[in-house]
């Protein structure tokens, strides 16, 4: 998944007034941007980085639930 798709999904959630979905996607976008800055590729964020961050955040949430 690329960052533009995430941002479009966030906009769609805002228009639908789905606060929970918007907050979740917003957190993902923020995490992706943070990692991109740390790795020095802020302008051109590769899909592999986005996928890696999504998997990491998913793992973190599953651990918190357990």
N, C-alpha and C positions, 0 to 999 in steps of 0.2 A: 504494500500500500504506500502511496506517496503522500507527502505532507499536504498537497493541494486537495486531495480527496478528503483528508481529515478536516481541513478547514471548511470545505464545502458542506460536510456532514454537520459540523458545528453550526454553521449558518442556518442550515435546514432545521436543526433542533431549536435554535433561537426563534425562528419564524413559527415553529409549531408550539412554542412555549413549553417545551419539554425540558424543564430545568435540570433534572437528574442526568439526562443524556447529554445535555450541553455541558454540564460540569465535568462529566467523565471525559468527554472528548477534549475539552479545554485543558484538563490535566495532562492528557496524552500529548497534546500539541506543545504544551510547556515543557514536558519532559524531553520530547524530541528536540526542541530548540536548544535546551540546555546541553544535551549531549553533543549536538552539532557544533555548538560554540566551543565546548571542551575539546572536540576533535578537529577544530579548525576548518569546518566545511559548512559554515553558516549560510552562505549564499546558495550553494547547490547541495541540498540534502539528498543523499542517495536513498533509494527504497530499502536497501538492506539495513541501513541505520534505523529507519522508521520501524521496520519489522522487528529488529532486535530490541528496540525500546518498548514496543508494544508487548512482546513476550516477557520482558523483564517486569513491566508493570503488572501484567496478568499474574505472574508468579508471586509478586509481592502481595497482591490482593488476596490470592488463594491462601497464602501463609497467614495473613491477618484474619481471615475467616476461620481457619483452623485454630 
